[in-house]
Amino acid sequence: RGMEGFERGRKLDKIGLDAQDTAELSFTDVKVPAENLLGEEGQGFIYLMQNLPQERISIAIMAAAAMEAVLDDTLQYAKERKAFG
């Protein structure tokens, strides 16, 4: 924030992972000083694509863990439930 040409757009509505703020980012003619570069110039997309599989597996693991917890709660409820008197 605070760099000329950088704008933070609207916050995006998501399904799940609500604690993570996700918004549109716009970089119009932004000049980044060499000391602020992370990695090599022009390689950002490659860095992003190299990390994407790990991010996807992390999300899948979180979903599987949440599903397991819900299943455990459901089974416990089904065992204790009294129906029809």
GROMACS elastic network, one bead per residue, 0.5 to 0.9 nm:
[ bonds ]
;  ai    aj funct       b0    kb
    1     4     6  0.86864   500
    1     6     6  0.68405   500
    1     7     6  0.76601   500
    1     8     6  0.80748   500
    2     5     6  0.89073   500
    2     6     6  0.73943   500
    2     7     6  0.87852   500
    3     6     6  0.56423   500
    3     7     6  0.85240   500
    3    30     6  0.72822   500
    3    31     6  0.83527   500
    3    32     6  0.88065   500
    4     7     6  0.84945   500
    4    27     6  0.88789   500
    4    28     6  0.83078   500
    4    29     6  0.81606   500
    4    30     6  0.62960   500
    4    31     6  0.79892   500
    5    26     6  0.77395   500
    5    27     6  0.57015   500
    5    29     6  0.57738   500
    5    30     6  0.50223   500
    5    31     6  0.82419   500
    6    25     6  0.74567   500
    6    26     6  0.56858   500
    6    28     6  0.63063   500
    6    29     6  0.83500   500
    6    30     6  0.65050   500
    7    24     6  0.84201   500
    7    25     6  0.59890   500
    7    26     6  0.50639   500
    7    27     6  0.66399   500
    7    28     6  0.82416   500
    8    11     6  0.85803   500
    8    23     6  0.68771   500
    8    24     6  0.60114   500
    8    26     6  0.63489   500
    8    27     6  0.89816   500
    9    12     6  0.89066   500
    9    23     6  0.60360   500
    9    25     6  0.57598   500
    9    26     6  0.72047   500
   10    22     6  0.87714   500
   10    23     6  0.56150   500
   10    24     6  0.58927   500
   10    25     6  0.85952   500
   11    21     6  0.71601   500
   11    22     6  0.58609   500
   11    24     6  0.67010   500
   12    21     6  0.80431   500
   12    22     6  0.57004   500
   12    23     6  0.52454   500
   12    24     6  0.72340   500
   13    18     6  0.85469   500
   13    22     6  0.80074   500
   13    23     6  0.87903   500
   14    17     6  0.73475   500
   14    18     6  0.69584   500
   14    22     6  0.82098   500
   15    18     6  0.74659   500
   16    19     6  0.85141   500
   17    20     6  0.58235   500
   17    21     6  0.86617   500
   18    21     6  0.70614   500
   18    22     6  0.88254   500
   27    30     6  0.57543   500
   32    35     6  0.82597   500
   32    36     6  0.64168   500
   32    37     6  0.69520   500
   33    36     6  0.54147   500
   33    37     6  0.69440   500
   34    37     6  0.54318   500
   34    38     6  0.89816   500
   34    41     6  0.89626   500
   35    38     6  0.84777   500
   37    40     6  0.72376   500
   37    41     6  0.72406   500
   38    41     6  0.81347   500
   38    44     6  0.86118   500
   39    42     6  0.89552   500
   39    43     6  0.73347   500
   39    44     6  0.78434   500
   39    47     6  0.85453   500
   40    43     6  0.56996   500
   40    44     6  0.77681   500
   41    44     6  0.73626   500
   42    45     6  0.77107   500
   42    46     6  0.86525   500
   43    46     6  0.53489   500
   43    47     6  0.62810   500
   43    48     6  0.87351   500
   44    47     6  0.51118   500
   44    48     6  0.61754   500
   44    49     6  0.87026   500
   45    48     6  0.50154   500
   45    49     6  0.61925   500
   45    50     6  0.86145   500
   46    49     6  0.51353   500
   46    50     6  0.61380   500
   46    51     6  0.87806   500
   47    50     6  0.51765   500
   47    51     6  0.65032   500
   47    52     6  0.88329   500
   48    51     6  0.54048   500
   48    52     6  0.62821   500
   49    52     6  0.51362   500
   49    53     6  0.77218   500
   50    53     6  0.69946   500
   50    54     6  0.82101   500
   51    54     6  0.55232   500
   51    55     6  0.63935   500
   51    56     6  0.88351   500
   52    55     6  0.51006   500
   52    56     6  0.61647   500
   52    57     6  0.87319   500
   53    56     6  0.50892   500
   53    57     6  0.62554   500
   53    58     6  0.86306   500
   54    57     6  0.52240   500
   54    58     6  0.61868   500
   54    59     6  0.87269   500
   55    58     6  0.51036   500
   55    59     6  0.63141   500
   55    60     6  0.86758   500
   56    59     6  0.51954   500
   56    60     6  0.62116   500
   56    61     6  0.86831   500
   57    61     6  0.61091   500
   57    62     6  0.86343   500
   58    61     6  0.51374   500
   58    62     6  0.63036   500
   58    63     6  0.86778   500
   59    62     6  0.51318   500
   59    63     6  0.61963   500
   59    64     6  0.86503   500
   60    63     6  0.50702   500
   60    64     6  0.61403   500
   60    65     6  0.86042   500
   61    64     6  0.51018   500
   61    65     6  0.61366   500
   61    66     6  0.85854   500
   62    65     6  0.51454   500
   62    66     6  0.61534   500
   62    67     6  0.85665   500
   63    66     6  0.51285   500
   63    67     6  0.60948   500
   63    68     6  0.86013   500
   64    67     6  0.50372   500
   64    68     6  0.61528   500
   64    69     6  0.87030   500
   65    68     6  0.50970   500
   65    69     6  0.63104   500
   65    70     6  0.87198   500
   66    69     6  0.51544   500
   66    70     6  0.62433   500
   66    71     6  0.85946   500
   67    70     6  0.51250   500
   67    71     6  0.60770   500
   67    72     6  0.86014   500
   68    71     6  0.50540   500
   68    72     6  0.61713   500
   68    73     6  0.86809   500
   69    72     6  0.51218   500
   69    73     6  0.62864   500
   69    74     6  0.86066   500
   70    73     6  0.51079   500
   70    74     6  0.60676   500
   70    75     6  0.86179   500
   71    75     6  0.61102   500
   71    76     6  0.85591   500
   72    75     6  0.52434   500
   72    76     6  0.62187   500
   72    77     6  0.86425   500
   73    76     6  0.51736   500
   73    77     6  0.61630   500
   73    78     6  0.85978   500
   74    77     6  0.51172   500
   74    78     6  0.60745   500
   74    79     6  0.86461   500
   75    78     6  0.50411   500
   75    79     6  0.62127   500
   75    80     6  0.87428   500
   76    79     6  0.52490   500
   76    80     6  0.63800   500
   76    81     6  0.85815   500
   77    80     6  0.52421   500
   77    81     6  0.58015   500
   78    81     6  0.53115   500
   78    82     6  0.86063   500
   79    82     6  0.85777   500
   82    85     6  0.67635   500
